[in-house]
C-alpha cells in the first residue's frame, strides 16, 4: 500500500492518495480543495482512481470532489447520514465561508461495515459518528484513516450541527482503539500517530 498525503485548502485538510504500486489502482480520501494540485499527484504516480471517499461532509473535506470526479470518473462515496451535506451548502458549512459547495451528489451511500476492494487491498468502513452523524474511518492493512474523528493527541470538534462529544468518544473507544496499538492513525488534519500512542497520551481519551 502506497500513501501520498496532500494538505489542501486554508485549513490544510489531509487529502490521501492510497494505491497499489503493482496495479496502480487506488482511491482518493477527502479531496477537500485544490483539485489541480491533487490531480497532478494522481497523474505523477499514474494512479487509476476507483473511488473518491469522503470521511464526512464538511466543506474542507469535499471541496474538490467535482474536480476529481470529472477528471477521473471515479465513484464518489460517503455515509448515508452525511450524503445530504454534499448538495447543501448550508449543511456542509461552505456557505458560511463564501464558497457555496453544493455538488455533486454521491454515487453510493455507505452505512458502515462495507469492505472496499482497491488494487487487491481491502478497507473496512467504520461508522464513527460524533464529529458529524455520518462520519467514517477507513481501516486497511496497518492503517486507519480517521478523518476528523481522531487526531494526534486530540479529537474532532463536536460543536457543529450533528456533533456529539459523547458519541465521538464512544466511536473512538469502540471502533478505533480495538484495532490494535500498532495501527497507524492517519487523520484529517495534522500529523499521524498510532492507536497505542493515542490510547495512552490523548487527554480526551484518558477522561
JOPEGI-V509732 format. One record per run of one state. SS is the DSSP state (~ for helix, > for strand, _ for the rest). FROM is the first residue (numbers start at 1). TO is the last residue. If there is no record, write none. Layout:
SS FROM TO
SS FROM TO
This chain:
_ 1 1
> 2 8
_ 9 12
> 13 19
_ 20 24
> 25 29
_ 30 34
~ 35 44
_ 45 47
> 48 53
_ 54 58
~ 59 62
_ 63 64
~ 65 72
_ 73 74
> 75 79
_ 80 82
~ 83 87
_ 88 93
~ 94 97
_ 98 107
> 108 110
_ 111 114
> 115 118
_ 119 120
> 121 127
_ 128 135
> 136 140
_ 141 142
> 143 147
_ 148 149
> 150 151
_ 152 153
> 154 155
_ 156 164
~ 165 179
_ 180 183
> 184 187
_ 188 188
> 189 189
_ 190 192
> 193 194
~ 195 201
_ 202 207
